[in-house]
Amino acid sequence: MLRGIDRILLRVSALPAAVRHYRDLLGLKLEREDRNLAVFSIGQSGSQLVLHDDPDLPTDATYFLVDDVRQIYADREKLNITFVSPPVPVSRGFRATIRDAFGVVMLIIDRTTSAAAVEDARPAAGLFPGVVPRAPVRRSRLVEVYLSVGRTADDLPYTPHFESLFEQYIADLPDPKPDRAEVWRHLLTTRKAGKLPRLGEAASSPPELSIEERTELRDLLGKDIGKRDRLPYSRRFEEIASTFNQARRRPIAAHQLWRAIATLSK
């Protein structure tokens, strides 16, 4: 079923500098570059690396190439696979988010239609409009999707599980659809109203930070330390992440940084 890696998405804080690094120092071939993303080919495998600074794309994601997403959807019971959301069209085929028999969430994509354009594995056009007005909370639908994802709210930001929740929640909404920040606010509003079911403990643990790192992160948060719930999918979070990771040899992924911030503010 899995043929290989189709593409890997990575969000970077400075796209032009990242392009130079991956092209000139790491030797990857640049296939396409525009204002928000750059696409590189990885060797002769046909796989791609997509660097971007778009807040409406995942911080990091891996898309597995399959022969036919719609056929897998038809055979999902036999394959013991749960589709978090039905297949949706992208520029050269279809994609979907699935959960395997072990609870692992995966992103799959195929190339069953022809198109000359190289795309970035976004869902169908119009899913991420640049300016999104506030949309009303659909509480019953949000609770339904939240239960299907099965991950606590504080453990959701910047994970494939949140991507699954996001795609399901907005799937049948008219354009312009709410973005990730808006859907996160809907989740918080529902929790504040006491309508979000309890799912137990978080699946992930906060990263181990030194005293110096915790102090640095606390200083970066400043007055926002008491407003942590407002940070996910905001430009303020991106600024904090960029500054905190700037001097680190191994940057902390967005989800782990969020878990550290959540721990600090308690």
N, C-alpha and C positions, 0 to 999 in steps of 0.2 A: 504493500500500500504506500509506504513512504519511499520516495525516490531520492531524496536528498534535501539539502537546505536550499530553499529558493532565495531567501534574502534575510539579512539581519539588519534591524533598525537600531541605531544608536543616536540619542540626543546629545549634542555638544553645545558648549556655552559660547564658542566663537567659531562659526562655520568656516569663514575664509582661512583662518589659521589651521583648523582641522583638515581642510582640504589639502593645504600645502604639506602638512605632516604626513598624511596617508599617501599622497601622491609622490612627493619628492623624497621622503625618508623611508617609507615603508614599501614604496614601489608598486602600489596598486594603480591599475589603469582607470582613469576618470572617464566615465561614459556620458555623464550628464551633470550639469550644475545649474541651479537657478537660485532665486533669492532665499529660499528656505531649506533646500536640500541638495545633496550631491550623491550621485550613484556611482559606485566603483564595481568593477568586475573582480572576482576573486579567482585567480588562476584560470584553468581551462574547464572548470567544473560547471560553468554557467551560473554559479551562485553570485549574489551581489551583496555589497555592503552599502547601506543607505545611511548617510550622516545627515542630521537635520537639526534645526533649532525651532521647530514648530511645536508650540505648547499643546496643540490638539492631536499630535501623534504620540504613541507610546514612548516613554523614556528609553526602553529597550524591549525588543521583541524579536523572536525568531519564527519565520514562516517556513513550514515544511512543504516541499513540493510533492503533490500526489497526482495520480493519473486523472481522476475525475471526482471532484468534491460531491457533485450531485449523485453519483453512483454510490459513493460511500454513505451518503445520507439515506439512500434507498435501502442499503444493506446494513444499516446501523445496529439493528437488533442482532443480526447474525454475527457482527463484528464486536458486539458488546461495547459499543461506543455511544455516548450520549452527546447529542448536539446541543450546545448551550443556546445557539440560535441557528435558524435554517441558513443554507447557503445564500450568499448575496453576490451580485455581479461586481466585478472590478474590470479594469480596462482590457485585460487579456484572458479572462476566465471567470472563475468563481472562488470564493473563499468562505471559511467558516471557523468558528471556535468550537472545539470538541473537548470532552472529558473522557479519558479512557477508563478501563476497568479498575485502575488503581487510584483514580481521582486526580490524575495529572491533567492539567489544562493545556491544550496545544492549539496553535494556529496553523491551519492548513490552507493551501492555495493550489489551484491548477492553472493550466494554460490551454484551455479547451476552445478558446475563441481567438481570432487573429486581430491584431492591432499593432500599428507601428510604434506607438508611443511607449516609452518606459514609464511605468507608474510606480508609486511608492507603497503599494499594498494598503491604501486606504479602502474603507468600504465604499459603497456606491456614491457617486457624485452628490453633493449637497449635504453630506453627512456632517461636514465640518465647515460651516459657513464662517466667514471672518468676523462678522458682527452678529451676535445672537441675543435677541431680546429675552427677558425673563419669561419662563414658561410656568404654568400652574403645576403644582405637585400632584401627581397621580398616585396617591398613597397605596391603594390596593395593588396596583400593578407593580409598584416599587417593592412592596413587601413580598410579592410573589417571586419576583426576580431575585431578590436578596436571599430568600430561602433556597432557591435553586442553585445559587452560587455557593452558599454554605460557608462563608467566611465572615468573621466579625467586622463591623464597620471600621474600627481603628486599624485593622490589619489589611484593609482593601487598597488604599491609595498606591498607585504606581505598580500594580500587579496585573497579570493576565486575568485574574478573577474580576478586578474592577472593569477591565476592558469588556469582559463577558457581560457584566451587569449593565454597563453603559450601552452596549449594542442592543441588548434585549429591550431595555427601557425605552430607547428612542426609536426602535424599529418601525413602529406604526404611527409615529408622530408626523404631522405635516411640516414642511419646511417653512421657516428656518427652525431647525431642530436645536435643542439645548446642547451646549458643549459639556465637557467633562466637569468644569468648575460648577456649572449650574446643576448638573446631576448630583455632584457631591453635596451641594447645598440642599437639594431635595432630600437626600439621605439624612443629613443632619436635622432638618426640619421634622422629618418623620420620627427620628429618634427622640428629639426634644419633646415631641407630643406624646411620647410613651407608646408609640405604635410599632416600633421596630422590634421584632422578636429577638430574644437572647439566644446566642449561638455558642455560648461557652467561652473558653479561653482562645486567645489569638494563636494562629498556627505558626507564626514566626516570632523570633526573639529579637530584641534590640541588639545592635552591634556592641561589642566591648570597646569602650573608649577610655583613653587615659584621662586622668584628672585635668591635664592641660587641654585636651581636646574638648572635654565637657565644658570647661570654662570658656574656651573659645566659641563654642557653639552657643552657649548661653549669652555671651556678649553680642554675637551676631543677631540673635533673636531680639534682644533689647525689649522694648515694650510689647512685642508680639508674643512673648513667652506665655502670656496669659490668654492668647487668642489663637492657640495652635490649630483649632478646627477650621480656621479661615485660610490656612496656608496651602493645603493641597491644590494643585493645578492652578496656582497663582504665579504671577511674575515675581512676587516677593519670595516665594519658595525657591524659584529659579535663581534669584540673586544670592540667597543664603547658600544654596548648594554650590554655586559657582565659586563663591568666595571661600567656603569651607574646604572644598576639594582642590583649590588652586595649588596649595603647597604639599599636598599629599602624594606620595608615590603611587598609591593604589586608591583611587577615588572611591568613595562610598556610593553605591547605587541609590537612586532616589527613594525606593521603598525603605531601605535600611536607614537612610538619613531621616526619613519621616518617623520611623519607629524610635530613633534616638531622640528626636524633638518631642515626641509624645511622652516619652519617659521623663525628660527634663522638666516638662511643664506640669507634671503631676505633683 
